[in-house]
Amino acid sequence: MTADDSFGRLDDDDYPAYTMGRAAEMLGTTQSFLRAIGEARLITPLRSAGGHRRYSRYQLRIAARARELVDHGTPIEAACRIVILEDQLEEAQRINAEHRHAAESENPTTAG
């Protein structure tokens, strides 16, 4: 990958740009917390050629939400399940909105 290729990915939420240490620092948490939510299958970091975990901005947002729940006393396994369900609900709502918009475009109603 060239430097030009890397610059094109700066806006990509799914690009694994952050090391575990940097991700933990940005979230104000520990590396063991990131490992724990990985073991709970909330996020699956990509691995560098050397086997190091790499996180995307999207994964960091998910991890931050889990940390917020854990900080308020929710067990980590429950926090991970809640975040997964929230993410699924958001995706379902997005798909429903797309279908609704498509249906409205196909069958415009006339106001009179």
C-alpha positions as CSV (number, residue, x, y, z in Angstrom):
1,M,0.0,0.0,0.0
2,T,1.3,3.4,-0.9
3,A,1.0,6.6,1.0
4,D,-1.6,7.8,-1.5
5,D,-3.7,4.7,-0.8
6,S,-3.5,5.3,2.9
7,F,-4.6,8.9,2.6
8,G,-7.7,7.7,0.7
9,R,-8.7,5.7,3.8
10,L,-8.6,8.5,6.3
11,D,-12.4,8.9,6.1
12,D,-13.1,5.2,6.1
13,D,-14.8,4.3,9.5
14,D,-13.9,0.6,8.9
15,Y,-10.2,1.1,8.2
16,P,-8.2,-0.5,11.1
17,A,-6.0,2.5,11.8
18,Y,-5.5,2.2,15.6
19,T,-3.2,0.0,17.6
20,M,-4.5,-1.6,20.8
21,G,-2.5,0.8,22.9
22,R,-3.7,3.9,21.0
23,A,-7.3,2.6,21.1
24,A,-7.2,2.1,24.8
25,E,-5.7,5.5,25.3
26,M,-8.4,7.2,23.2
27,L,-11.1,5.4,25.1
28,G,-9.6,6.0,28.5
29,T,-9.6,2.3,29.3
30,T,-7.2,-0.6,29.5
31,Q,-6.0,-3.0,26.9
32,S,-7.5,-5.8,29.0
33,F,-10.9,-4.2,28.5
34,L,-10.4,-4.3,24.7
35,R,-9.4,-7.9,25.0
36,A,-12.5,-8.7,27.1
37,I,-14.9,-7.2,24.6
38,G,-13.1,-9.0,21.9
39,E,-13.5,-12.3,23.8
40,A,-17.2,-11.4,24.2
41,R,-17.3,-11.1,20.4
42,L,-18.5,-7.5,20.5
43,I,-15.7,-6.4,18.2
44,T,-13.2,-8.4,16.3
45,P,-10.1,-6.4,15.6
46,L,-8.1,-7.0,12.5
47,R,-4.6,-8.2,12.9
48,S,-1.5,-6.6,11.4
49,A,1.0,-8.7,9.5
50,G,2.9,-9.0,12.8
51,G,-0.3,-10.3,14.6
52,H,-1.1,-7.0,16.5
53,R,-4.7,-6.0,17.0
54,R,-5.8,-3.0,14.9
55,Y,-9.1,-1.1,15.5
56,S,-11.3,1.0,13.3
57,R,-13.2,4.2,14.3
58,Y,-16.4,2.2,14.1
59,Q,-15.1,-0.4,16.5
60,L,-13.9,2.4,18.8
61,R,-17.4,3.9,18.9
62,I,-18.8,0.4,19.8
63,A,-16.2,-0.1,22.5
64,A,-16.9,3.4,23.9
65,R,-20.6,2.5,24.3
66,A,-19.7,-0.7,26.0
67,R,-17.4,1.1,28.4
68,E,-20.1,3.6,29.2
69,L,-22.5,0.8,30.2
70,V,-19.8,-1.0,32.2
71,D,-18.9,2.3,34.0
72,H,-22.5,2.4,35.1
73,G,-22.4,-1.0,36.7
74,T,-23.5,-3.3,33.8
75,P,-21.6,-6.6,33.7
76,I,-19.3,-6.7,30.6
77,E,-21.2,-9.6,29.0
78,A,-24.5,-7.8,29.4
79,A,-23.0,-4.6,28.1
80,C,-21.8,-6.3,25.0
81,R,-25.2,-7.9,24.4
82,I,-26.9,-4.5,24.8
83,V,-24.5,-2.8,22.4
84,I,-25.1,-5.6,19.8
85,L,-28.8,-5.3,20.1
86,E,-28.6,-1.5,19.8
87,D,-26.5,-1.8,16.7
88,Q,-29.0,-4.3,15.2
89,L,-31.9,-2.0,15.9
90,E,-30.2,1.0,14.4
91,E,-29.5,-1.1,11.2
92,A,-33.1,-2.3,11.0
93,Q,-34.4,1.2,11.4
94,R,-32.1,2.4,8.6
95,I,-33.2,-0.4,6.3
96,N,-36.9,0.4,7.1
97,A,-36.4,4.0,6.3
98,E,-34.8,3.1,3.0
99,H,-37.7,0.9,2.1
100,R,-40.2,3.5,3.2
101,H,-38.5,6.1,1.0
102,A,-38.4,3.8,-2.0
103,A,-42.1,3.0,-1.6
104,E,-43.0,6.7,-1.3
105,S,-40.9,7.3,-4.5
106,E,-42.7,4.6,-6.4
107,N,-46.2,5.6,-5.2
108,P,-46.3,9.4,-4.6
109,T,-49.5,10.6,-3.1
110,T,-51.2,13.7,-4.2
111,A,-52.2,16.2,-1.6
112,G,-55.3,18.0,-2.3
